[in-house]
Amino acid sequence: MNFNAALENIKSYEAGKPIELVVREYGIDKDQIVKLASNENPFGCSPKVKEAVCAIIDNMALYPDDSMVKLKTALSDKYKIQANELIIGAGSDQVIEFAIHAKAHEGSKVLMNSVTFAMYEIYAKQVGAEIIRTASREHKMEEFYALYQEHKPSIIFLCTPNNPTGDGLKASEMVAFIEKIDSNTLVIVDGAYMEYACFKDPAYAVDPCDLIAKFNNVLFLGTFSKAYGLGGMRVGYGIAQDHIIKTLYKVRPPFNITTLSLEAASVALEDEAFVQECIRHNFEEMGRYEEFARAKGIDVIQSYTNFVTLSLPEEKNSSKIAQELLKKGMIVRDLSSYGLNAIRVTIGTSIQNDRFFELTDPLL
Amino acid sequence: MNFNAALENIKSYEAGKPIELVVREYGIDKDQIVKLASNENPFGCSPKVKEAVCAIIDNMALYPDDSMVKLKTALSDKYKIQANELIIGAGSDQVIEFAIHAKAHEGSKVLMNSVTFAMYEIYAKQVGAEIIRTASREHKMEEFYALYQEHKPSIIFLCTPNNPTGDGLKASEMVAFIEKIDSNTLVIVDGAYMEYACFKDPAYAVDPCDLIAKFNNVLFLGTFSKAYGLGGMRVGYGIAQDHIIKTLYKVRPPFNITTLSLEAASVALEDEAFVQECIRHNFEEMGRYEEFARAKGIDVIQSYTNFVTLSLPEEKNSSKIAQELLKKGMIVRDLSSYGLNAIRVTIGTSIQNDRFFELTDPLL
């Protein structure tokens, strides 16, 4: 059977290995496995969320409230925006998919950073779009601007802080760049890790409310998968002016968020103190990774997220090291598929981090 | 901002009104509302499912096992198929989306029944495909075949039992039709209500294992949203030969099923007795609807599902009747948007059904 030609050169997303897979493949006891590969919050979500979800367990049979009024109200309050400036996705991933399906097509161009979140390319290729990438590992606005002028892309992705490297883009620099972009180009600002950047340095904090007040061509993305500790529940969101949201709604499947996920995300927003305490702990522990890297003479990229990226020296191979760690039950992310000789490690609990240092020490 | 031209003539899916919305709009007490609009199992899911989901509530932070091994194993066992003949979607809806994105494009033709599940058209229009429909309300294979010969569609949808009418297609008749279809046309057999048809009449039972053994161009769809009582958890599946599944995987977003939904669906398959008892009750109560309709002189379409479609006489307007019922807290589905002067009613518990008869009696 013939399928659409665009699918021929799509590679699948390489996810962090789930614990179940390591149990099956390596026969390691589940309790011995530490997963620092998918940037999940090691403290999970607020206990209030767990209580709330179990309290509505009888509602699993009922289709979700597709107007999502509870979650939209909570998010609108958080960001001081209107409900019609908001769309909810099954992870911010799905909002990326909506945007690409709505705006890009065969022959469109999509501009993104040299190294960035893999799904931008995968979704863009699904519709036959051409990928344009900058040269540098960091987001350099002058490179983006030169490529914008040359290619006039339909969509520009800015990922700040960037995944999988962890570095950030100053908000003022980003705004100055977007000011030069024509209003028919959709600029997607992926802030999946923005809560961490906001905590670390206000200069890197992007406020979606300001952003959409200023620009009619910007879509900001946020998620509950990272700081809010709900990676398993698949809830993210897009914030943009009403005319963009209305169009994204046209490609949104009905009931795209489960009944329990809507409740979980809504209640997670009620316990901001829990999230802030997790973020504080994150940066405290990040100091230990920086120290470890320094002691080992390894470069660590300055991170505004809940992970650190260790750039390895030439004589050390990131795939081999990740593999060695995996055999011992420590799951980290090898970045060789991104063209980097580096490993990305999620900041865990202090016990998990101890284990990482202990296992990695002899390998580096 | 310009978006893809195909989006211009997309209308959104009209879902059954959620209880929350009726509470907000009509100020009716939540406990007074009966929703018989979305074909949910009125008994919900097995209690074992609720226990299992609450038992893994701590896993909400962890990204789902994207290989979905537990659920795939359980489904493979149920249907006597291989895991690589199976893809899981966020509802069977999402598998429809995968298939259309993989196979159809601008100018493709998609053939479907005159009256059928609304999402086929919505997804097909998103990629700019042209919709071809038969003339009769029931699936008539001779009409399908004539249109197939005339249009050579990329995709044919057969929905059996059909939503929103409830009637079914004999398995032998369907197989005889598919035998005449070239292998480059994807035939999608939507069996969202198949568990009910199997119970009611073996002649209407489609066995996906037989189907894919026989045909290399068929995709069978199933769901946990109906008989398994998990409409809020968004889990459905597609069964087809490996080469089709592999291609659908290329347009599947990673982590498309939540951690809790994977567990819920897996455990639901372990309590088949619960599901069969719900189905038995469904047909017992359906008899009462048929009797009610007969007493009122109203046509009821012979149903192989968990809902009945009451075709109203000309002098009664389905929109008005649905609206009258809504004001009293009874949510049913008006089918006027499908071009039918009919209302669709989910078979509820006997108390819910009593309430329907009581409220509807003076209106008909």
Interface residues (C-beta under 8 A of the other chain):
Chain A: M1 N2 F3 N4 L7 I10 S12 Y13 A15 G16 P18 I19 E20 L21 R24 K35 S38 E40 N41 F43 G44 C45 V49 K50 V53 C54 I57 D58 N59 M60 A61 L62 Y63 P64 D65 D66 S67 V69 K70 A90 G91 D93 Q94 E97 H101 A102 K103 A104 H105 M119 Q126 S183 N184 L186 N216 N217 S225 G229 L230 G231 G232 M233 R234 H243 I244 T247 Y249 K250 V251 P253 P254 F255 N256 I257 T258 T259 L260 S261 A264
Chain B: M1 N2 F3 N4 L7 I10 S12 Y13 A15 G16 P18 I19 E20 L21 R24 K35 S38 E40 N41 P42 F43 G44 C45 V49 K50 V53 C54 I57 D58 N59 M60 A61 L62 Y63 P64 D65 D66 S67 V69 K70 A90 G91 D93 Q94 E97 H101 A102 K103 A104 H105 M119 Y123 Q126 S183 N184 L186 N216 N217 S225 G229 L230 G231 G232 M233 R234 H243 I244 T247 Y249 K250 V251 P253 P254 F255 N256 I257 T258 T259 L260 S261 A264
